[in-house]
Amino acid sequence: MSKDARLPPGQYSVRDFPVLHVGAIPSFDQERWRFRIFGAVDAPQELSWSQFTALPGKSVKTDIHCVTRWTKFGTTWFGVPFAEIIKLAKPQAAAKFVVTHGANGYSANVPLTVAADDDVLFAYQYEGKPLEAIHGGPMRMFIPKRYFWKSTKWCNGVEFSVEDKPGFWEVRGYSNDADPWKEERYW
């Protein structure tokens, strides 16, 4: 498929990897880092960095799209597929949404059906190297079919929820769905 066909409406292509975030970039202490799995699940748990990175991993090559209108083609990410977290968590039947939590009070929400897509990762590598802190490292949620704000930087937890809980940007007027092909930027 040509790059033109891969460029959502209203977007332009970039070669670099623009940096956008709110708040300070948190420091990463591998010994203290924890990933919480909680909410409407039968198996809530907390994983250390070594436990998390020991989970089965997967590589995804895809384009990424930011609400600020840039698109970066052909990026390669590696991490834990969301499907592995589903296996661990054992979501209850009533759980229909996912809220990912990160540093600085950041969160983002998506329907569980979106998070369960086969290209969704908890990514800790970008282009074969550890994900840099400036881009959300040590790990970020990665949902390539949505605008990039749905891919929570500095992710440290996932909550399975019965109800939709708008996240940091959604309560500030950004679209709840964030589909770049529909230009769902704002409410």
GROMACS elastic network, one bead per residue, 0.5 to 0.9 nm:
[ bonds ]
;  ai    aj funct       b0    kb
    1     4     6  0.82909   500
    1     5     6  0.64122   500
    1     6     6  0.70664   500
    2     5     6  0.52965   500
    2     6     6  0.65143   500
    2     7     6  0.89883   500
    3     7     6  0.62644   500
    3    13     6  0.88202   500
    3    73     6  0.75948   500
    4     7     6  0.52922   500
    4     8     6  0.84986   500
    5     8     6  0.78093   500
    6    63     6  0.78963   500
    6    73     6  0.81821   500
    7    10     6  0.83699   500
    7    11     6  0.63675   500
    7    12     6  0.71993   500
    7    13     6  0.75315   500
    7    63     6  0.88261   500
    7    65     6  0.86983   500
    7    71     6  0.71096   500
    7    73     6  0.86307   500
    7   181     6  0.85685   500
    8    11     6  0.57565   500
    8    12     6  0.84435   500
    8    65     6  0.81178   500
    8    71     6  0.82412   500
    8   180     6  0.59726   500
    8   181     6  0.50897   500
    8   182     6  0.81060   500
    8   183     6  0.77590   500
    9    12     6  0.87298   500
    9   180     6  0.74031   500
    9   181     6  0.63474   500
    9   182     6  0.76623   500
    9   183     6  0.66207   500
   10    69     6  0.63790   500
   10    70     6  0.88102   500
   10   180     6  0.87827   500
   10   183     6  0.73429   500
   11    65     6  0.77468   500
   11    66     6  0.83247   500
   11    67     6  0.85330   500
   11    68     6  0.82800   500
   11    70     6  0.54313   500
   11    71     6  0.62146   500
   11   180     6  0.86334   500
   12    69     6  0.61965   500
   12    70     6  0.50927   500
   12    71     6  0.58547   500
   12    72     6  0.85836   500
   13    69     6  0.86300   500
   13    70     6  0.58023   500
   13    72     6  0.58340   500
   13    73     6  0.73074   500
   14    17     6  0.73567   500
   14    18     6  0.83457   500
   14    70     6  0.62361   500
   14    71     6  0.60088   500
   14    72     6  0.54100   500
   14    73     6  0.78793   500
   15    71     6  0.87827   500
   15    72     6  0.64641   500
   15    73     6  0.80197   500
   16    72     6  0.76850   500
   17    72     6  0.72501   500
   17   135     6  0.85615   500
   18    70     6  0.83274   500
   18   135     6  0.88272   500
   19   134     6  0.69383   500
   19   135     6  0.67006   500
   20   134     6  0.86413   500
   20   135     6  0.83595   500
   21    24     6  0.83215   500
   21    25     6  0.84742   500
   21   134     6  0.85514   500
   21   135     6  0.87548   500
   21   153     6  0.84458   500
   22    25     6  0.86195   500
   22   104     6  0.79112   500
   22   106     6  0.86585   500
   23    26     6  0.87636   500
   23   103     6  0.88299   500
   23   104     6  0.63574   500
   24   103     6  0.89608   500
   24   104     6  0.75839   500
   25   103     6  0.83155   500
   25   104     6  0.86216   500
   25   133     6  0.67518   500
   25   134     6  0.66107   500
   25   136     6  0.82100   500
   25   154     6  0.84821   500
   26   103     6  0.68631   500
   26   104     6  0.81178   500
   26   133     6  0.76068   500
   26   154     6  0.76656   500
   27   133     6  0.78492   500
   28    31     6  0.88733   500
   28    32     6  0.82580   500
   28    33     6  0.70609   500
   28   133     6  0.81769   500
   28   137     6  0.82046   500
   28   138     6  0.68998   500
   29    32     6  0.54363   500
   29    33     6  0.58768   500
   30    33     6  0.53268   500
   30    34     6  0.86130   500
   30    48     6  0.80125   500
   30    49     6  0.60225   500
   30    50     6  0.81101   500
   30   138     6  0.89459   500
   31    34     6  0.85764   500
   31    48     6  0.75164   500
   31    49     6  0.72921   500
   31    50     6  0.86919   500
   32    48     6  0.75677   500
   32    49     6  0.82417   500
   33    47     6  0.84834   500
   33    48     6  0.61053   500
   33    49     6  0.60526   500
   33   156     6  0.78352   500
   34    46     6  0.62639   500
   34    47     6  0.55122   500
   34    49     6  0.64657   500
   34    52     6  0.87034   500
   34   156     6  0.63782   500
   34   157     6  0.80347   500
   35    45     6  0.82476   500
   35    46     6  0.54086   500
   35    47     6  0.50586   500
   35    48     6  0.65185   500
   35    49     6  0.76454   500
   35    52     6  0.75981   500
   35   155     6  0.78302   500
   35   158     6  0.78366   500
   36    44     6  0.76535   500
   36    45     6  0.59648   500
   36    47     6  0.65689   500
   36   156     6  0.64182   500
   36   158     6  0.62912   500
   36   159     6  0.80068   500
   37    41     6  0.82118   500
   37    43     6  0.81231   500
   37    44     6  0.53062   500
   37    45     6  0.52476   500
   37    46     6  0.61495   500
   37    47     6  0.82463   500
   37    85     6  0.80364   500
   37    88     6  0.85504   500
   37    89     6  0.65630   500
   37   157     6  0.58363   500
   37   158     6  0.51538   500
   37   159     6  0.60602   500
   37   160     6  0.79625   500
   38    41     6  0.63244   500
   38    42     6  0.88511   500
   38    43     6  0.78621   500
   38    45     6  0.67498   500
   38    46     6  0.85207   500
   38    89     6  0.76119   500
   38   157     6  0.78418   500
   38   158     6  0.65087   500
   38   160     6  0.64194   500
   38   161     6  0.89110   500
   39    42     6  0.87636   500
   39    44     6  0.73193   500
   39    91     6  0.84272   500
   39    95     6  0.85190   500
   39   158     6  0.82735   500
   39   159     6  0.50401   500
   39   161     6  0.59208   500
   39   162     6  0.85928   500
   40    44     6  0.85577   500
   40    89     6  0.88994   500
   40    90     6  0.88237   500
   40    91     6  0.59785   500
   40    92     6  0.55741   500
   40    93     6  0.84971   500
   40    94     6  0.74245   500
   40    95     6  0.57599   500
   40   159     6  0.75634   500
   40   160     6  0.51996   500
   40   161     6  0.55365   500
   40   162     6  0.67818   500
   41    44     6  0.60577   500
   41    89     6  0.56043   500
   41    90     6  0.54902   500
   41    92     6  0.50988   500
   41    93     6  0.88201   500
   41    95     6  0.77370   500
   41   159     6  0.86164   500
   41   160     6  0.66512   500
   41   161     6  0.86237   500
   42    89     6  0.64281   500
   42    90     6  0.53679   500
   42    91     6  0.61368   500
   42    92     6  0.63361   500
   43    88     6  0.67810   500
   43    90     6  0.58868   500
   43    91     6  0.78508   500
   44    88     6  0.82809   500
   44    89     6  0.59680   500
   44    90     6  0.84283   500
   45    88     6  0.83647   500
   45    89     6  0.75645   500
   46   157     6  0.86142   500
   47    50     6  0.79646   500
   47    51     6  0.56444   500
   47    52     6  0.57668   500
   48    51     6  0.51276   500
   48    52     6  0.60139   500
   48    53     6  0.85909   500
   49    52     6  0.50393   500
   49    53     6  0.60788   500
   49    54     6  0.84259   500
   50    53     6  0.52933   500
   50    54     6  0.60335   500
   50    55     6  0.89146   500
   51    54     6  0.51386   500
   51    55     6  0.67706   500
   52    55     6  0.56045   500
   52    80     6  0.79521   500
   53    56     6  0.78583   500
   53    57     6  0.79032   500
   53    79     6  0.77994   500
   53    80     6  0.74916   500
   53   124     6  0.83425   500
   54    57     6  0.81639   500
   55    79     6  0.88357   500
   55    80     6  0.64819   500
   55    84     6  0.75714   500
   56    79     6  0.81743   500
   56    80     6  0.61131   500
   56    81     6  0.76679   500
   56    84     6  0.72811   500
   57    78     6  0.67498   500
   57    79     6  0.50785   500
   57    81     6  0.63960   500
   57    84     6  0.87430   500
   57   121     6  0.86826   500
   58    77     6  0.82801   500
   58    78     6  0.55505   500
   58    79     6  0.56611   500
   58    80     6  0.62408   500
   58    81     6  0.63004   500
   58   119     6  0.88827   500
   58   121     6  0.78619   500
   59    76     6  0.69141   500
   59    77     6  0.55968   500
   59    79     6  0.67470   500
   59    80     6  0.88545   500
   59    81     6  0.88724   500
   59   119     6  0.86679   500
   59   121     6  0.87058   500
   59   123     6  0.89680   500
   60    75     6  0.81505   500
   60    76     6  0.56841   500
   60    77     6  0.52604   500
   60    78     6  0.63185   500
   60    79     6  0.86299   500
   60   119     6  0.62960   500
   60   120     6  0.84043   500
   60   121     6  0.82640   500
   61    74     6  0.59919   500
   61    75     6  0.54753   500
   61    77     6  0.63264   500
   61    78     6  0.88070   500
   61   119     6  0.87915   500
   62    72     6  0.88453   500
   62    73     6  0.68321   500
   62    74     6  0.50768   500
   62    75     6  0.53555   500
   62    76     6  0.64646   500
   62    77     6  0.81993   500
   62   119     6  0.87054   500
   62   144     6  0.70199   500
   63    71     6  0.69460   500
   63    72     6  0.56453   500
   63    74     6  0.51307   500
   63    75     6  0.57988   500
   63    76     6  0.85848   500
   63   144     6  0.68940   500
   63   145     6  0.85978   500
   64    70     6  0.84141   500
   64    71     6  0.55897   500
   64    72     6  0.53583   500
   64    73     6  0.66390   500
   64    74     6  0.81387   500
   64    75     6  0.72775   500
   64   143     6  0.87748   500
   64   144     6  0.56901   500
   64   145     6  0.77692   500
   64   146     6  0.82581   500
   64   147     6  0.75231   500
   64   148     6  0.67469   500
   65    68     6  0.85007   500
   65    69     6  0.71448   500
   65    70     6  0.59740   500
   65    72     6  0.66194   500
   65    73     6  0.87761   500
   65   144     6  0.75469   500
   65   145     6  0.81948   500
   65   146     6  0.73220   500
   65   147     6  0.52897   500
   65   148     6  0.57789   500
   65   180     6  0.69824   500
   66    69     6  0.55505   500
   66    70     6  0.53700   500
   66    71     6  0.62986   500
   66    72     6  0.87352   500
   66   146     6  0.85962   500
   66   147     6  0.51293   500
   66   149     6  0.70987   500
   66   180     6  0.83156   500
   67    70     6  0.72924   500
   67   147     6  0.56453   500
   67   148     6  0.69465   500
   67   149     6  0.74631   500
   67   178     6  0.82576   500
   67   180     6  0.77833   500
   67   183     6  0.85409   500
   67   184     6  0.86693   500
   67   185     6  0.60155   500
   67   186     6  0.89851   500
   68   185     6  0.87947   500
   72    75     6  0.69804   500
   75   126     6  0.76348   500
   75   127     6  0.68763   500
   76   125     6  0.83510   500
   76   126     6  0.59061   500
   76   127     6  0.50833   500
   76   128     6  0.75109   500
   77   121     6  0.82590   500
   77   123     6  0.62431   500
   77   124     6  0.76627   500
   77   125     6  0.56587   500
   77   127     6  0.61900   500
   77   128     6  0.74503   500
   77   131     6  0.88608   500
   77   142     6  0.84720   500
   78    81     6  0.87477   500
   78   121     6  0.74631   500
   78   122     6  0.81056   500
   78   123     6  0.53577   500
   78   124     6  0.62518   500
   78   126     6  0.64919   500
   78   127     6  0.81436   500
   78   128     6  0.75159   500
   79   121     6  0.56529   500
   79   122     6  0.53010   500
   79   124     6  0.53413   500
   79   125     6  0.64755   500
   79   139     6  0.82882   500
   79   142     6  0.89679   500
   80    83     6  0.81922   500
   80    84     6  0.66983   500
   80    85     6  0.78292   500
   80   120     6  0.86155   500
   80   121     6  0.53673   500
   80   122     6  0.50905   500
   80   123     6  0.64093   500
   80   124     6  0.81797   500
   81    84     6  0.55224   500
   81    85     6  0.72067   500
   81   116     6  0.87195   500
   81   118     6  0.74071   500
   81   119     6  0.73831   500
   81   120     6  0.59898   500
   81   122     6  0.62904   500
   81   123     6  0.82290   500
   82    85     6  0.51616   500
   82    86     6  0.64075   500
   82    87     6  0.88345   500
   82   115     6  0.66645   500
   82   116     6  0.61226   500
   82   117     6  0.79276   500
   82   118     6  0.78357   500
   82   119     6  0.83979   500
   82   120     6  0.57669   500
   82   121     6  0.52717   500
   82   122     6  0.66056   500
   82   141     6  0.88117   500
   83    87     6  0.63768   500
   83    88     6  0.88363   500
   83   115     6  0.84856   500
   83   116     6  0.60899   500
   83   117     6  0.81262   500
   83   118     6  0.75047   500
   83   120     6  0.82567   500
   83   121     6  0.84349   500
   84    87     6  0.50981   500
   84    88     6  0.64294   500
   84    89     6  0.86778   500
   85    88     6  0.50426   500
   85    89     6  0.59221   500
   85    90     6  0.83417   500
   85   158     6  0.88919   500
   86    89     6  0.51221   500
   86    90     6  0.57643   500
   86    91     6  0.66122   500
   86   116     6  0.80991   500
   87    90     6  0.56358   500
   87    91     6  0.83448   500
   88    91     6  0.87322   500
   89    92     6  0.88525   500
   89   160     6  0.87055   500
   91    94     6  0.80470   500
   91    95     6  0.61883   500
   91    96     6  0.89973   500
   91   160     6  0.68211   500
   91   161     6  0.89368   500
   92    95     6  0.54914   500
   92    96     6  0.89370   500
   92   160     6  0.84987   500
   92   162     6  0.88181   500
   93    96     6  0.78676   500
   93   162     6  0.88740   500
   94   161     6  0.79162   500
   94   162     6  0.54996   500
   94   163     6  0.89057   500
   95    98     6  0.80588   500
   95   112     6  0.75796   500
   95   160     6  0.58619   500
   95   163     6  0.76270   500
   96   111     6  0.59771   500
   96   112     6  0.52318   500
   96   113     6  0.75836   500
   96   160     6  0.74193   500
   96   161     6  0.62006   500
   96   162     6  0.54225   500
   96   163     6  0.69203   500
   96   164     6  0.78357   500
   97   109     6  0.70884   500
   97   110     6  0.58653   500
   97   113     6  0.78883   500
   97   114     6  0.88398   500
   97   115     6  0.84860   500
   97   159     6  0.83109   500
   97   160     6  0.58921   500
   97   161     6  0.50308   500
   97   162     6  0.62879   500
   97   163     6  0.64533   500
   97   164     6  0.58202   500
   97   165     6  0.80199   500
   98   108     6  0.82545   500
   98   109     6  0.56318   500
   98   110     6  0.54891   500
   98   111     6  0.59601   500
   98   112     6  0.54798   500
   98   114     6  0.89579   500
   98   115     6  0.71699   500
   98   158     6  0.67851   500
   98   159     6  0.56553   500
   98   161     6  0.59148   500
   98   162     6  0.88035   500
   98   164     6  0.79105   500
   98   165     6  0.84521   500
   99   107     6  0.64734   500
   99   108     6  0.55163   500
   99   110     6  0.66505   500
   99   111     6  0.86995   500
   99   157     6  0.83639   500
   99   158     6  0.57720   500
   99   159     6  0.50474   500
   99   160     6  0.65135   500
   99   161     6  0.73273   500
   99   164     6  0.83464   500
   99   165     6  0.71042   500
   99   166     6  0.81852   500
   99   167     6  0.73550   500
  100   106     6  0.83728   500
  100   107     6  0.53916   500
  100   108     6  0.54521   500
  100   109     6  0.64726   500
  100   110     6  0.86853   500
  100   141     6  0.72506   500
  100   150     6  0.86465   500
  100   151     6  0.84082   500
  100   152     6  0.64694   500
  100   155     6  0.67527   500
  100   156     6  0.77615   500
  100   157     6  0.57780   500
  100   159     6  0.62183   500
  100   160     6  0.87862   500
  100   167     6  0.84988   500
  101   105     6  0.73493   500
  101   106     6  0.59357   500
  101   108     6  0.69071   500
  101   152     6  0.69574   500
  101   153     6  0.85912   500
  101   154     6  0.82391   500
  101   155     6  0.56065   500
  101   156     6  0.58718   500
  101   157     6  0.50095   500
  101   158     6  0.60605   500
  101   159     6  0.77072   500
  101   167     6  0.87847   500
  102   105     6  0.63570   500
  102   106     6  0.50548   500
  102   107     6  0.59861   500
  102   108     6  0.88193   500
  102   140     6  0.82390   500
  102   152     6  0.63487   500
  102   153     6  0.61817   500
  102   154     6  0.50454   500
  102   156     6  0.51968   500
  102   157     6  0.67910   500
  103   106     6  0.58413   500
  103   107     6  0.85236   500
  103   153     6  0.75773   500
  103   154     6  0.56701   500
  103   155     6  0.68387   500
  103   156     6  0.73399   500
  104   154     6  0.89256   500
  105   168     6  0.76924   500
  106   152     6  0.73227   500
  106   153     6  0.80507   500
  106   154     6  0.87851   500
  106   155     6  0.86190   500
  106   167     6  0.72718   500
  106   168     6  0.55267   500
  106   169     6  0.84579   500
  107   150     6  0.83579   500
  107   152     6  0.64831   500
  107   153     6  0.88597   500
  107   155     6  0.85021   500
  107   166     6  0.82164   500
  107   168     6  0.52994   500
  107   169     6  0.80728   500
  108   149     6  0.74653   500
  108   150     6  0.54039   500
  108   151     6  0.74390   500
  108   152     6  0.62673   500
  108   165     6  0.84377   500
  108   166     6  0.67868   500
  108   168     6  0.62533   500
  108   169     6  0.73846   500
  108   170     6  0.76338   500
  109   150     6  0.69366   500
  109   164     6  0.72291   500
  109   165     6  0.64238   500
  109   166     6  0.57676   500
  109   167     6  0.55656   500
  109   168     6  0.89023   500
  109   170     6  0.83073   500
  109   176     6  0.76463   500
  109   177     6  0.87867   500
  110   113     6  0.80940   500
  110   114     6  0.62935   500
  110   115     6  0.66193   500
  110   150     6  0.76300   500
  110   164     6  0.78073   500
  110   165     6  0.87667   500
  110   166     6  0.85278   500
  110   176     6  0.77021   500
  110   177     6  0.71869   500
  111   114     6  0.53552   500
  111   115     6  0.65937   500
  111   116     6  0.87450   500
  111   164     6  0.75846   500
  111   177     6  0.87083   500
  112   115     6  0.50414   500
  112   116     6  0.59888   500
  112   117     6  0.88460   500
  112   160     6  0.79425   500
  112   161     6  0.87890   500
  113   116     6  0.51655   500
  113   117     6  0.67537   500
  114   117     6  0.55759   500
  114   120     6  0.83114   500
  114   143     6  0.81502   500
  114   145     6  0.86266   500
  115   118     6  0.84398   500
  115   119     6  0.88187   500
  115   120     6  0.61296   500
  115   121     6  0.85660   500
  115   143     6  0.71124   500
  116   119     6  0.83424   500
  116   120     6  0.68385   500
  117   120     6  0.57319   500
  117   143     6  0.85267   500
  118   121     6  0.83325   500
  119   142     6  0.82929   500
  119   143     6  0.72350   500
  119   144     6  0.72250   500
  119   145     6  0.85699   500
  120   123     6  0.86551   500
  120   141     6  0.76778   500
  120   142     6  0.55907   500
  120   144     6  0.69510   500
  120   145     6  0.86918   500
  121   124     6  0.88909   500
  121   140     6  0.82455   500
  121   141     6  0.60513   500
  121   142     6  0.50714   500
  121   143     6  0.69409   500
  122   139     6  0.64266   500
  122   140     6  0.56090   500
  122   142     6  0.58439   500
  122   143     6  0.88546   500
  122   151     6  0.88717   500
  122   155     6  0.81090   500
  123   126     6  0.76105   500
  123   131     6  0.77359   500
  123   137     6  0.84968   500
  123   138     6  0.84207   500
  123   139     6  0.54036   500
  123   140     6  0.53991   500
  123   141     6  0.61031   500
  123   142     6  0.60980   500
  124   129     6  0.84449   500
  124   130     6  0.59515   500
  124   131     6  0.52310   500
  124   132     6  0.87192   500
  124   136     6  0.87227   500
  124   137     6  0.64524   500
  124   138     6  0.57012   500
  124   140     6  0.66508   500
  124   141     6  0.89073   500
  125   128     6  0.58638   500
  125   129     6  0.52231   500
  125   132     6  0.83431   500
  125   137     6  0.82816   500
  125   138     6  0.82353   500
  125   139     6  0.77527   500
  126   129     6  0.54961   500
  126   130     6  0.62957   500
  126   131     6  0.52597   500
  126   132     6  0.81303   500
  127   130     6  0.83725   500
  127   131     6  0.84796   500
  128   131     6  0.87288   500
  129   132     6  0.83018   500
  130   137     6  0.74567   500
  130   138     6  0.71209   500
  130   139     6  0.87206   500
  131   134     6  0.84111   500
  131   135     6  0.66957   500
  131   136     6  0.69210   500
  131   138     6  0.57162   500
  131   139     6  0.66739   500
  131   140     6  0.84540   500
  132   135     6  0.54245   500
  132   136     6  0.65466   500
  132   138     6  0.67009   500
  132   139     6  0.87694   500
  133   138     6  0.60837   500
  133   139     6  0.84049   500
  133   153     6  0.86589   500
  133   154     6  0.76380   500
  134   137     6  0.68703   500
  134   153     6  0.89003   500
  135   138     6  0.87719   500
  135   139     6  0.89368   500
  135   140     6  0.83231   500
  135   153     6  0.69633   500
  135   154     6  0.84487   500
  136   139     6  0.60459   500
  136   140     6  0.55092   500
  136   141     6  0.88673   500
  136   152     6  0.75499   500
  136   155     6  0.75919   500
  137   140     6  0.63413   500
  137   153     6  0.69681   500
  137   154     6  0.56350   500
  137   155     6  0.82386   500
  138   153     6  0.87087   500
  138   154     6  0.63920   500
  138   155     6  0.81832   500
  139   152     6  0.88235   500
  139   153     6  0.69454   500
  139   154     6  0.55773   500
  139   155     6  0.58362   500
  139   156     6  0.79312   500
  140   151     6  0.63233   500
  140   152     6  0.54209   500
  140   154     6  0.53772   500
  140   156     6  0.82490   500
  141   150     6  0.77792   500
  141   152     6  0.50762   500
  141   153     6  0.67515   500
  141   154     6  0.82952   500
  141   155     6  0.62861   500
  142   148     6  0.79479   500
  142   150     6  0.77062   500
  142   152     6  0.73174   500
  142   153     6  0.88598   500
  143   146     6  0.59004   500
  143   147     6  0.80411   500
  143   148     6  0.73073   500
  143   150     6  0.66607   500
  143   151     6  0.55237   500
  144   147     6  0.73514   500
  144   148     6  0.71623   500
  144   150     6  0.88617   500
  144   151     6  0.78879   500
  145   148     6  0.86180   500
  145   178     6  0.86857   500
  145   179     6  0.67740   500
  145   180     6  0.73954   500
  145   181     6  0.86948   500
  146   149     6  0.80641   500
  146   150     6  0.65162   500
  146   151     6  0.81443   500
  146   177     6  0.76470   500
  146   178     6  0.53358   500
  146   180     6  0.60575   500
  146   181     6  0.87313   500
  147   150     6  0.61454   500
  147   151     6  0.78952   500
  147   177     6  0.88721   500
  147   178     6  0.54038   500
  147   179     6  0.63338   500
  147   180     6  0.58427   500
  147   184     6  0.85190   500
  147   185     6  0.79267   500
  148   151     6  0.52899   500
  148   152     6  0.81114   500
  148   178     6  0.86339   500
  149   152     6  0.64035   500
  149   153     6  0.83483   500
  149   169     6  0.75962   500
  149   178     6  0.85567   500
  150   153     6  0.89750   500
  150   167     6  0.88287   500
  150   169     6  0.87873   500
  150   178     6  0.76551   500
  151   155     6  0.87101   500
  152   155     6  0.57348   500
  153   156     6  0.89204   500
  155   158     6  0.81315   500
  161   164     6  0.69130   500
  161   165     6  0.78866   500
  166   169     6  0.79134   500
  166   170     6  0.53166   500
  166   171     6  0.59604   500
  166   176     6  0.69136   500
  167   170     6  0.52146   500
  167   171     6  0.62053   500
  167   172     6  0.87291   500
  167   176     6  0.85697   500
  168   171     6  0.58946   500
  168   172     6  0.68772   500
  169   173     6  0.66714   500
  169   174     6  0.55904   500
  169   175     6  0.82927   500
  169   176     6  0.88013   500
  170   173     6  0.54164   500
  170   175     6  0.60023   500
  170   176     6  0.57411   500
  170   186     6  0.82930   500
  170   187     6  0.83042   500
  171   174     6  0.70883   500
  171   176     6  0.88214   500
  173   176     6  0.86543   500
  173   185     6  0.88852   500
  173   186     6  0.57176   500
  173   187     6  0.55600   500
  174   177     6  0.88217   500
  174   178     6  0.78240   500
  174   184     6  0.82151   500
  174   185     6  0.58620   500
  174   187     6  0.55774   500
  175   178     6  0.52985   500
  175   179     6  0.85308   500
  175   184     6  0.56627   500
  175   185     6  0.52572   500
  176   184     6  0.81445   500
  176   185     6  0.86728   500
  176   186     6  0.80095   500
  176   187     6  0.73924   500
  177   184     6  0.66581   500
  177   185     6  0.85083   500
  178   181     6  0.89107   500
  178   182     6  0.81288   500
  178   183     6  0.73885   500
  178   185     6  0.58732   500
  178   186     6  0.80160   500
  179   182     6  0.54828   500
  179   183     6  0.62032   500
  179   184     6  0.53322   500
  179   185     6  0.77743   500
  180   184     6  0.61081   500
  180   185     6  0.75194   500
  181   184     6  0.78064   500
  182   185     6  0.86292   500
  183   186     6  0.85738   500
  184   187     6  0.76812   500
